[in-house]
Amino acid sequence: MLAEIPIAQLRVFLHVLDAKSYRVAADKVLRSQPAVSKIIQLLEEKLGAPLFEADRRTTLTPFGKVCEPLARELVKHHDRIVETLLSQSRQHAGTLTLASIGSFATNWVPALIKGFIGRHPGAAVRLIDDNSENIHRMVLSGEVDFGLSSEISITPGLEFIPLMSDAFGLVCHASHPLARRSRLDWSVLADLPLIGTTAHRELNGTPEAKWLDSCWFHVSNMMTLSAMLSSQVGVTILPRLAVPAFAKDLCFVPLVRPGRHRRIGIVKVKSQSLPPLAQAMEKELTAYAALHGNVRPKAARRR
């Protein structure tokens, strides 16, 4: 079994060697001179041979000359590893991997990422844009540190921390007669050419879902949906944040009586600590939501 040699003992050895003095070395390590002599004695006992000549206490023995470069290499390697670990714990380095629904990724995430990188210049960020179901799968499998998704069908083993509430409304071309309304009742959908989307699944189980049964056309890609709406093929129902920011010719009109909302939040593995960078981003997300969202962070919901 190998002897355990504390790095502190090797440091004292090098201090004595560099200073050519036990007294100066003792001052550097904030110990007494007898304590430094004892440390060298203990180190020699663990190594099994003297490091310094008996009659010249700061002159290396042949064994000491062999040990010197190895001790310097070991101390240097130790310090480099410790600095790397501390850098990680200070959240200045590493890679943060997130998965986000598109609506959140295009509206909130850019400002958050820009500020985050500025505060953590050694960090790299990898962002995956996907739907909520796939995000939950990626979080569970460990492909991402955590996800940003809607609350729909939270998978067992995950916890959901709400950040904001996002209202549903009618999305149509700016020239549509309803675009000028400040709000609409759900019943108005009965006479409209509705385009179905994956976002409509978030209304399953609500009385208002019945108005979506008449969708004659379904689109799963947001770029395609935007093109259809811009071409006035029809109208659709979306949460406010799901309306593409680049689609300047589209209008959002809230649906009321009742107002329906989806909650967007952080999805992570239950009872599992996040990596340091992910912890930092989680704190920034909750702080940002408290300022800009319409739902303040609450206790995590577990299912």
Salt bridges, closest charged atoms under 4 A:
ASP18 OD1 - ARG72 NH2 2.48
ASP27 OD2 - ARG23 NH1 3.83
GLU68 OE2 - ARG72 NE 3.17
ASP79 OD1 - ARG11 NH2 2.37
ASP79 OD1 - HIS78 ND1 3.20
GLU83 OE2 - ARG90 NH1 3.56
GLU133 OE2 - ARG201 NH1 3.19
GLU143 OE2 - ARG137 NH1 2.96
GLU151 OE1 - ARG263 NE 3.18
GLU151 OE2 - ARG301 NH1 2.57
GLU159 OE1 - ARG302 NH2 3.38
ASP166 OD2 - ARG262 NH2 3.14
ASP185 OD2 - ARG257 NH1 3.42
GLU202 OE2 - ARG262 NH1 3.50
GLU208 OE1 - ARG260 NE 2.60
ASP249 OD2 - HIS173 NE2 3.79
GLU282 OE2 - LYS268 NZ 2.81
GLU284 OE1 - ARG119 NH2 2.68
GLU284 OE2 - HIS120 NE2 3.59
